[in-house]
Amino acid sequence: MQHGAGALQSGLQVVGHHDDGHALFSVQVGQQLIQVLGRRRVTRKITASYDAPTETVKAACRRALEQTENLLEDPAPTVYLTAYKESSIEYTVYCWATPENWWGAYLALGEHLRDAFREYGVEMTYNHLNVHIIENQS
């Protein structure tokens, strides 16, 4: 492998080197950076009811992160409110794992999010339509 910037046949791109001599690799899918220096970002989007307080939802997400094994502490996991949807509010959980632990961490985090939402009393939402029937009051 050559030193300096250049594309590799596998689709990985060497974008620089760290002082310790390790190459800095990145894999792009659209605009999303997936892997850097042997770490791979785990991203989980989840929706909650408009009735659920933001801090309660974030606390449930942090609880799920605490329960998920093989996540890296650096960079620290984060939770953000990312979108206001038609029937729900979307939150995105970001954390990192090593490439060999990525699938296990990704799948376990999904299970832990469901359990934590139940534990914190947060309603997981889905696309739906509420129809309100108003009786003729004349």
HELIX and SHEET records of a PDB file:
HELIX    1   1 THR A   54  GLN A   67  1                                  14    
HELIX    2   2 PRO A   99  ASN A  101  5                                   3    
HELIX    3   3 TRP A  102  TYR A  120  1                                  19    
SHEET    1   A 3 GLY A   6  ALA A   7  0                                        
SHEET    2   A 3 GLN A  13  HIS A  17 -1                                        
SHEET    3   A 3 ALA A  23  SER A  26 -1                                        
SHEET    1   B 2 GLN A  28  VAL A  29  0                                        
SHEET    2   B 2 GLN A  32  LEU A  33 -1                                        
SHEET    1   C 4 GLN A  35  VAL A  36  0                                        
SHEET    2   C 4 ARG A  39  ALA A  48 -1                                        
SHEET    3   C 4 ILE A  89  ALA A  97 -1                                        
SHEET    4   C 4 THR A  78  TYR A  84 -1                                        
END                                                                             
